[in-house]
Amino acid sequence: MDSQLKFDVHVNNIVLRANNIANLIHKCFVSKDPPTLMKAFLVYVRPVLEYASCVWSPQSVGLIKKLESVQRRFTKRYPRCRNVACNDQLAKLDIDSLELRRLRLDLLYVYKIMFGLVATDMSDYFSFQSTNDYSVITRRENPYKLFVNYCRINVRKKFSVSSEHIVKVWNSLPRSIVNYYY
């Protein structure tokens, strides 16, 4: 993180390290079997791209594309994915985009914060009103609505879990998803 509270340098280092590992996979694996290479990518590269992403998850389109380029570059080396659009590549290989995976990890971390599964005080990031009164909410609606706490400076807004886009996604989740694990 720099003095402007941006993670550009951090993301660039992650992308560089992930590209180096991905290149080593293509260089060192004797087998060019696509499922084997994809398994190696999922085991060795994707954890580098996702480690602690709920803290540094990028909001800018440029950084998101930079992170996605690692996976796109790796999958383009497959013979059947060379001249295929990025979303079609992911569908053919039956994997999710890194952006979608980061969103899931952020939502999972919000869940852990809300229900005390991590040693983080929920009131530092957001507040919620829990209710099980069926007259107030519908059966499908999420009973744990989040509200972003007011912050007069941008320090907290840069933290991915407390950002407004995560709160909007969390509030749109149906009751069955939120109550599934609780």
SVG drawing of the C-alpha trace seen along z (x, -y; Angstrom):
<svg xmlns="http://www.w3.org/2000/svg" viewBox="-47 -13 58 49">
<polyline fill="none" stroke="black" stroke-width="0.4" points="0.0,0.0 1.3,-3.4 0.7,-6.8 -2.5,-7.2 -3.9,-4.0 -3.6,-2.2 -2.4,1.3 -1.0,0.8 2.5,1.8 1.2,4.8 -1.0,6.0 1.9,5.6 4.2,7.7 1.5,10.4 0.9,10.5 4.7,10.7 5.1,13.6 2.0,15.4 3.2,15.1 6.6,16.4 5.0,19.5 2.6,20.0 5.5,19.9 7.4,22.4 4.5,24.8 4.5,24.7 8.2,25.0 8.8,27.7 5.8,30.0 6.7,32.7 3.0,33.6 1.1,31.1 -2.2,32.6 -4.6,29.7 -6.3,31.1 -3.0,31.7 -1.7,28.2 -5.0,26.6 -4.7,28.5 -1.2,27.2 -2.4,23.7 -5.2,24.0 -2.8,25.4 0.3,23.2 -0.8,19.9 -4.3,19.1 -3.4,19.1 -0.8,16.4 -3.5,14.3 -6.1,14.8 -4.0,14.6 -5.5,12.1 -7.6,10.6 -10.3,9.4 -7.8,6.7 -6.3,5.6 -9.0,6.5 -8.8,4.0 -11.7,1.6 -10.2,0.1 -10.8,1.8 -7.1,1.6 -6.0,3.6 -8.8,6.1 -7.8,6.7 -4.1,7.0 -5.0,9.8 -7.3,11.5 -4.6,11.4 -2.6,14.0 -5.3,16.6 -6.2,15.5 -2.6,15.8 -2.3,19.3 -5.5,20.6 -4.6,19.2 -1.7,21.7 -4.3,24.5 -4.7,25.6 -8.6,25.6 -8.6,22.1 -6.3,20.1 -8.8,18.1 -11.7,18.1 -13.0,15.2 -12.0,15.0 -15.5,15.9 -15.7,18.8 -12.3,20.0 -13.3,20.1 -16.6,21.9 -14.7,24.5 -12.3,25.2 -15.0,25.0 -13.3,22.4 -14.5,19.1 -13.0,15.7 -10.7,14.4 -13.0,11.4 -15.9,13.7 -13.7,15.7 -12.6,12.6 -16.2,11.5 -17.0,14.9 -14.1,14.7 -15.1,11.2 -18.7,12.3 -17.3,15.3 -15.2,12.9 -18.2,10.7 -20.1,13.8 -17.2,14.7 -17.0,11.2 -20.8,11.0 -21.1,14.3 -17.9,14.0 -15.8,16.6 -12.8,14.3 -11.4,12.0 -12.5,8.8 -15.1,6.4 -18.0,6.0 -18.8,2.5 -15.5,1.3 -16.8,1.8 -20.6,2.0 -23.7,2.4 -26.7,4.6 -30.2,5.1 -31.0,8.8 -34.7,9.6 -36.6,12.8 -40.0,11.1 -41.8,12.4 -44.1,9.4 -41.1,7.0 -39.3,9.0 -40.4,11.5 -39.4,15.2 -36.9,14.8 -35.3,11.6 -32.0,11.6 -32.7,10.9 -29.1,9.6 -29.0,6.3 -25.7,4.5 -25.2,0.7 -21.8,-0.9 -20.6,-3.0 -20.0,-6.6 -16.3,-7.4 -15.2,-10.9 -11.9,-9.8 -11.2,-7.2 -9.1,-4.8 -12.0,-2.4 -13.5,-2.8 -10.4,-1.3 -10.8,1.9 -12.6,4.3 -14.9,5.9 -16.3,2.6 -16.8,1.2 -20.3,0.4 -20.3,2.8 -19.8,5.8 -22.6,4.5 -24.9,4.2 -24.1,7.7 -24.5,9.1 -27.9,7.3 -29.1,8.8 -28.4,12.4 -31.5,14.5 -32.3,15.8 -31.5,19.4 -27.9,18.6 -27.3,16.5 -29.0,18.9 -27.5,22.0 -24.5,22.1 -25.9,20.4"/>
</svg>
